[in-house]
Amino acid sequence: MNNAHPREFNFTDLDFQRIRKLIHERAGISLGENKQELVYSRLARRLRATGIKNFSDYLDHLQRGDAAEWEAFTNSLTTNLTSFFREPHHFPLLAEHLRKQGKGRPLTLWCSACSTGEEAYSMAMTAVEALGGYERPFHIIASDLDTKVLETARTGRYKADAVARLPAQQVERFFVRGTGEQAGFVQVKPELQKNIDFRRINLLDMTWPIHSPLDAIFCRNVMIYFDKDTQLSILRKFAPLLRSDGLLFAGHSENFYHASAWFKLRGHTVYELAAQDQRR
């Protein structure tokens, strides 16, 4: 690897290839060759934190089985770009879908890459508004691989700028504005938070602690980090978790045409289950 500027730590092509292999095995993330600078900058922080002087020794240390450092390594290489009501065209579709569900049973949704929580809270706000309040029970499982972002999600505390584009009445209904030392922040109200269960789940695990059937799964802007085989493995496991009329929401740059045995396109980046006989 040719570097225009000297680096603080020695970082070779072999180091980069080892990292690519390790993160793919650990989290399914496929790092392109163009991610070398990003990988260096993110993991250099871990070398400083651990006091290890070069990448080769750091990776040796990692592979000896330091569980805490594995977690930090994985957290460092995951991307967590999110916002409230990101890709807004999905939420009216979710609201319509929830209103159509038969009364008398709780609704269950899975936000499978929740990051710092904005997506899960957006789903919860949509559910409350679609169902006319909190009387109809609903439950959202919100999961991520990154433990740091899950801490933020569970707290439900955000800078006020994060809700600046939401309608004022929505902010008033679902958030408390901070005062004093908390000025400039908003806090999600407890009555909304209690409907969400934040958990660490690795989509590469053989089994997930998820009980079916689910009314909808949000898996948006995470599949782009996986190769096609990994995507297919995950999608095959999603299918039996959904109700027969359940929906799978994908990210704007994702398509699941290679999983046509399990899912078919219903609308813009929204999928429904393929025919039962196709999935057997």
Contacts in CASP RR format, 6 or more apart in sequence:
PFRMAT RR
TARGET T0000
AUTHOR 0000-0000-0000
METHOD contacts of the structure
MODEL  1
MNNAHPREFNFTDLDFQRIRKLIHERAGISLGENKQELVYSRLARRLRAT
GIKNFSDYLDHLQRGDAAEWEAFTNSLTTNLTSFFREPHHFPLLAEHLRK
QGKGRPLTLWCSACSTGEEAYSMAMTAVEALGGYERPFHIIASDLDTKVL
ETARTGRYKADAVARLPAQQVERFFVRGTGEQAGFVQVKPELQKNIDFRR
INLLDMTWPIHSPLDAIFCRNVMIYFDKDTQLSILRKFAPLLRSDGLLFA
GHSENFYHASAWFKLRGHTVYELAAQDQRR
1 11 0 8 1.000
1 12 0 8 1.000
1 13 0 8 1.000
1 16 0 8 1.000
1 36 0 8 1.000
7 40 0 8 1.000
7 44 0 8 1.000
8 44 0 8 1.000
9 40 0 8 1.000
9 44 0 8 1.000
9 47 0 8 1.000
9 53 0 8 1.000
9 54 0 8 1.000
9 55 0 8 1.000
10 54 0 8 1.000
10 55 0 8 1.000
10 56 0 8 1.000
11 36 0 8 1.000
11 40 0 8 1.000
11 55 0 8 1.000
12 55 0 8 1.000
12 56 0 8 1.000
14 56 0 8 1.000
15 55 0 8 1.000
15 56 0 8 1.000
15 59 0 8 1.000
16 36 0 8 1.000
16 39 0 8 1.000
18 59 0 8 1.000
19 31 0 8 1.000
19 39 0 8 1.000
19 43 0 8 1.000
19 55 0 8 1.000
19 59 0 8 1.000
19 77 0 8 1.000
20 30 0 8 1.000
20 31 0 8 1.000
20 32 0 8 1.000
22 59 0 8 1.000
22 62 0 8 1.000
22 63 0 8 1.000
22 73 0 8 1.000
23 29 0 8 1.000
23 31 0 8 1.000
23 73 0 8 1.000
23 74 0 8 1.000
23 77 0 8 1.000
24 30 0 8 1.000
24 31 0 8 1.000
24 227 0 8 1.000
26 70 0 8 1.000
26 73 0 8 1.000
26 74 0 8 1.000
26 204 0 8 1.000
27 74 0 8 1.000
27 77 0 8 1.000
27 78 0 8 1.000
27 145 0 8 1.000
27 202 0 8 1.000
27 204 0 8 1.000
28 203 0 8 1.000
28 204 0 8 1.000
28 225 0 8 1.000
28 226 0 8 1.000
28 227 0 8 1.000
28 230 0 8 1.000
29 77 0 8 1.000
29 78 0 8 1.000
29 225 0 8 1.000
29 226 0 8 1.000
30 225 0 8 1.000
30 226 0 8 1.000
30 227 0 8 1.000
30 230 0 8 1.000
31 39 0 8 1.000
31 77 0 8 1.000
39 77 0 8 1.000
42 76 0 8 1.000
42 77 0 8 1.000
43 55 0 8 1.000
43 58 0 8 1.000
43 73 0 8 1.000
43 76 0 8 1.000
43 77 0 8 1.000
45 76 0 8 1.000
46 58 0 8 1.000
46 69 0 8 1.000
46 72 0 8 1.000
46 73 0 8 1.000
46 76 0 8 1.000
47 53 0 8 1.000
47 54 0 8 1.000
47 55 0 8 1.000
47 58 0 8 1.000
49 72 0 8 1.000
50 58 0 8 1.000
50 61 0 8 1.000
50 69 0 8 1.000
52 58 0 8 1.000
52 61 0 8 1.000
61 69 0 8 1.000
62 69 0 8 1.000
62 70 0 8 1.000
62 73 0 8 1.000
71 147 0 8 1.000
74 145 0 8 1.000
74 146 0 8 1.000
75 146 0 8 1.000
75 147 0 8 1.000
75 148 0 8 1.000
75 149 0 8 1.000
78 145 0 8 1.000
78 146 0 8 1.000
78 149 0 8 1.000
79 225 0 8 1.000
80 115 0 8 1.000
80 116 0 8 1.000
80 144 0 8 1.000
80 146 0 8 1.000
80 149 0 8 1.000
81 115 0 8 1.000
81 221 0 8 1.000
82 115 0 8 1.000
82 116 0 8 1.000
82 117 0 8 1.000
82 118 0 8 1.000
82 119 0 8 1.000
83 118 0 8 1.000
83 162 0 8 1.000
84 118 0 8 1.000
84 121 0 8 1.000
84 122 0 8 1.000
84 162 0 8 1.000
84 163 0 8 1.000
84 165 0 8 1.000
84 166 0 8 1.000
85 91 0 8 1.000
85 122 0 8 1.000
85 166 0 8 1.000
86 118 0 8 1.000
86 119 0 8 1.000
86 122 0 8 1.000
86 220 0 8 1.000
87 220 0 8 1.000
87 251 0 8 1.000
87 252 0 8 1.000
87 269 0 8 1.000
89 268 0 8 1.000
90 218 0 8 1.000
90 220 0 8 1.000
90 249 0 8 1.000
90 269 0 8 1.000
90 270 0 8 1.000
91 122 0 8 1.000
91 123 0 8 1.000
91 126 0 8 1.000
93 247 0 8 1.000
93 249 0 8 1.000
93 267 0 8 1.000
93 270 0 8 1.000
94 123 0 8 1.000
94 126 0 8 1.000
94 127 0 8 1.000
94 130 0 8 1.000
94 216 0 8 1.000
94 247 0 8 1.000
94 249 0 8 1.000
95 126 0 8 1.000
95 127 0 8 1.000
95 129 0 8 1.000
95 130 0 8 1.000
96 130 0 8 1.000
97 215 0 8 1.000
97 216 0 8 1.000
97 246 0 8 1.000
97 247 0 8 1.000
98 107 0 8 1.000
98 126 0 8 1.000
98 127 0 8 1.000
98 130 0 8 1.000
98 131 0 8 1.000
98 138 0 8 1.000
98 215 0 8 1.000
98 216 0 8 1.000
99 130 0 8 1.000
99 131 0 8 1.000
100 245 0 8 1.000
101 107 0 8 1.000
101 215 0 8 1.000
103 136 0 8 1.000
106 136 0 8 1.000
106 137 0 8 1.000
106 138 0 8 1.000
106 139 0 8 1.000
107 127 0 8 1.000
107 131 0 8 1.000
107 136 0 8 1.000
107 137 0 8 1.000
107 138 0 8 1.000
107 139 0 8 1.000
107 215 0 8 1.000
108 138 0 8 1.000
108 139 0 8 1.000
108 140 0 8 1.000
108 141 0 8 1.000
108 211 0 8 1.000
108 213 0 8 1.000
108 214 0 8 1.000
108 215 0 8 1.000
109 123 0 8 1.000
109 127 0 8 1.000
109 138 0 8 1.000
109 139 0 8 1.000
109 140 0 8 1.000
109 141 0 8 1.000
109 214 0 8 1.000
109 215 0 8 1.000
109 216 0 8 1.000
109 217 0 8 1.000
109 218 0 8 1.000
110 140 0 8 1.000
110 141 0 8 1.000
110 142 0 8 1.000
110 143 0 8 1.000
110 210 0 8 1.000
110 214 0 8 1.000
110 216 0 8 1.000
110 217 0 8 1.000
110 218 0 8 1.000
110 241 0 8 1.000
111 117 0 8 1.000
111 119 0 8 1.000
111 120 0 8 1.000
111 123 0 8 1.000
111 140 0 8 1.000
111 141 0 8 1.000
111 142 0 8 1.000
111 143 0 8 1.000
111 218 0 8 1.000
112 143 0 8 1.000
112 201 0 8 1.000
112 203 0 8 1.000
112 217 0 8 1.000
112 218 0 8 1.000
112 219 0 8 1.000
112 222 0 8 1.000
113 119 0 8 1.000
113 143 0 8 1.000
113 144 0 8 1.000
113 145 0 8 1.000
113 203 0 8 1.000
113 218 0 8 1.000
113 219 0 8 1.000
113 220 0 8 1.000
113 221 0 8 1.000
113 222 0 8 1.000
114 120 0 8 1.000
114 142 0 8 1.000
114 143 0 8 1.000
114 144 0 8 1.000
114 149 0 8 1.000
114 150 0 8 1.000
114 153 0 8 1.000
114 198 0 8 1.000
115 144 0 8 1.000
115 146 0 8 1.000
115 149 0 8 1.000
115 153 0 8 1.000
116 149 0 8 1.000
116 152 0 8 1.000
116 153 0 8 1.000
117 142 0 8 1.000
117 149 0 8 1.000
117 152 0 8 1.000
117 153 0 8 1.000
117 156 0 8 1.000
117 198 0 8 1.000
118 158 0 8 1.000
118 162 0 8 1.000
119 142 0 8 1.000
119 218 0 8 1.000
119 220 0 8 1.000
120 140 0 8 1.000
120 142 0 8 1.000
120 153 0 8 1.000
120 196 0 8 1.000
120 198 0 8 1.000
121 156 0 8 1.000
121 174 0 8 1.000
121 188 0 8 1.000
121 192 0 8 1.000
121 196 0 8 1.000
123 140 0 8 1.000
123 218 0 8 1.000
124 138 0 8 1.000
124 140 0 8 1.000
124 192 0 8 1.000
124 195 0 8 1.000
124 196 0 8 1.000
125 170 0 8 1.000
125 174 0 8 1.000
125 192 0 8 1.000
127 138 0 8 1.000
127 140 0 8 1.000
127 195 0 8 1.000
128 134 0 8 1.000
128 173 0 8 1.000
128 174 0 8 1.000
128 192 0 8 1.000
131 138 0 8 1.000
134 191 0 8 1.000
134 195 0 8 1.000
138 195 0 8 1.000
139 195 0 8 1.000
139 196 0 8 1.000
139 197 0 8 1.000
140 195 0 8 1.000
140 196 0 8 1.000
140 197 0 8 1.000
141 196 0 8 1.000
141 197 0 8 1.000
141 199 0 8 1.000
141 210 0 8 1.000
142 153 0 8 1.000
142 196 0 8 1.000
142 197 0 8 1.000
142 198 0 8 1.000
142 199 0 8 1.000
143 198 0 8 1.000
143 199 0 8 1.000
143 200 0 8 1.000
143 201 0 8 1.000
144 150 0 8 1.000
144 153 0 8 1.000
144 200 0 8 1.000
144 201 0 8 1.000
145 200 0 8 1.000
145 201 0 8 1.000
145 202 0 8 1.000
145 203 0 8 1.000
147 200 0 8 1.000
150 198 0 8 1.000
150 199 0 8 1.000
150 200 0 8 1.000
153 198 0 8 1.000
154 198 0 8 1.000
156 187 0 8 1.000
156 188 0 8 1.000
156 193 0 8 1.000
157 185 0 8 1.000
157 186 0 8 1.000
157 187 0 8 1.000
157 188 0 8 1.000
158 185 0 8 1.000
158 186 0 8 1.000
158 188 0 8 1.000
159 184 0 8 1.000
159 185 0 8 1.000
159 186 0 8 1.000
160 177 0 8 1.000
160 184 0 8 1.000
160 185 0 8 1.000
160 186 0 8 1.000
162 186 0 8 1.000
163 171 0 8 1.000
163 175 0 8 1.000
163 186 0 8 1.000
171 177 0 8 1.000
171 186 0 8 1.000
173 189 0 8 1.000
174 188 0 8 1.000
174 189 0 8 1.000
174 192 0 8 1.000
175 186 0 8 1.000
175 187 0 8 1.000
175 188 0 8 1.000
175 189 0 8 1.000
176 186 0 8 1.000
176 187 0 8 1.000
176 189 0 8 1.000
177 184 0 8 1.000
177 185 0 8 1.000
177 186 0 8 1.000
178 184 0 8 1.000
178 185 0 8 1.000
178 186 0 8 1.000
178 187 0 8 1.000
199 209 0 8 1.000
201 208 0 8 1.000
201 209 0 8 1.000
201 210 0 8 1.000
203 222 0 8 1.000
203 234 0 8 1.000
204 230 0 8 1.000
204 234 0 8 1.000
208 237 0 8 1.000
210 241 0 8 1.000
212 240 0 8 1.000
212 241 0 8 1.000
212 242 0 8 1.000
212 243 0 8 1.000
213 241 0 8 1.000
213 242 0 8 1.000
213 243 0 8 1.000
214 241 0 8 1.000
214 242 0 8 1.000
214 243 0 8 1.000
214 246 0 8 1.000
215 242 0 8 1.000
215 243 0 8 1.000
215 246 0 8 1.000
215 247 0 8 1.000
216 242 0 8 1.000
216 246 0 8 1.000
216 247 0 8 1.000
216 248 0 8 1.000
216 249 0 8 1.000
217 238 0 8 1.000
217 241 0 8 1.000
217 242 0 8 1.000
217 247 0 8 1.000
217 248 0 8 1.000
217 249 0 8 1.000
218 249 0 8 1.000
219 234 0 8 1.000
219 238 0 8 1.000
219 248 0 8 1.000
219 249 0 8 1.000
219 250 0 8 1.000
220 249 0 8 1.000
220 250 0 8 1.000
220 251 0 8 1.000
220 252 0 8 1.000
220 254 0 8 1.000
220 269 0 8 1.000
221 251 0 8 1.000
221 252 0 8 1.000
221 253 0 8 1.000
221 254 0 8 1.000
223 231 0 8 1.000
223 234 0 8 1.000
223 250 0 8 1.000
223 251 0 8 1.000
223 254 0 8 1.000
223 256 0 8 1.000
224 251 0 8 1.000
224 253 0 8 1.000
224 254 0 8 1.000
226 234 0 8 1.000
228 258 0 8 1.000
231 256 0 8 1.000
231 258 0 8 1.000
231 259 0 8 1.000
232 258 0 8 1.000
232 259 0 8 1.000
235 256 0 8 1.000
235 259 0 8 1.000
235 262 0 8 1.000
235 263 0 8 1.000
236 259 0 8 1.000
236 262 0 8 1.000
238 248 0 8 1.000
238 262 0 8 1.000
238 263 0 8 1.000
239 262 0 8 1.000
239 263 0 8 1.000
239 273 0 8 1.000
239 279 0 8 1.000
240 279 0 8 1.000
242 248 0 8 1.000
242 273 0 8 1.000
244 273 0 8 1.000
244 276 0 8 1.000
245 272 0 8 1.000
245 273 0 8 1.000
246 272 0 8 1.000
246 273 0 8 1.000
247 266 0 8 1.000
247 270 0 8 1.000
247 271 0 8 1.000
247 272 0 8 1.000
248 256 0 8 1.000
248 263 0 8 1.000
248 270 0 8 1.000
248 271 0 8 1.000
248 272 0 8 1.000
249 269 0 8 1.000
249 270 0 8 1.000
249 271 0 8 1.000
250 256 0 8 1.000
250 269 0 8 1.000
250 270 0 8 1.000
250 271 0 8 1.000
251 269 0 8 1.000
252 269 0 8 1.000
254 269 0 8 1.000
255 265 0 8 1.000
255 269 0 8 1.000
256 263 0 8 1.000
256 265 0 8 1.000
256 271 0 8 1.000
257 265 0 8 1.000
260 274 0 8 1.000
260 278 0 8 1.000
261 274 0 8 1.000
261 278 0 8 1.000
261 279 0 8 1.000
262 273 0 8 1.000
262 274 0 8 1.000
262 278 0 8 1.000
262 279 0 8 1.000
263 271 0 8 1.000
263 272 0 8 1.000
263 273 0 8 1.000
263 274 0 8 1.000
264 271 0 8 1.000
264 272 0 8 1.000
264 273 0 8 1.000
264 274 0 8 1.000
265 271 0 8 1.000
266 272 0 8 1.000
273 279 0 8 1.000
END
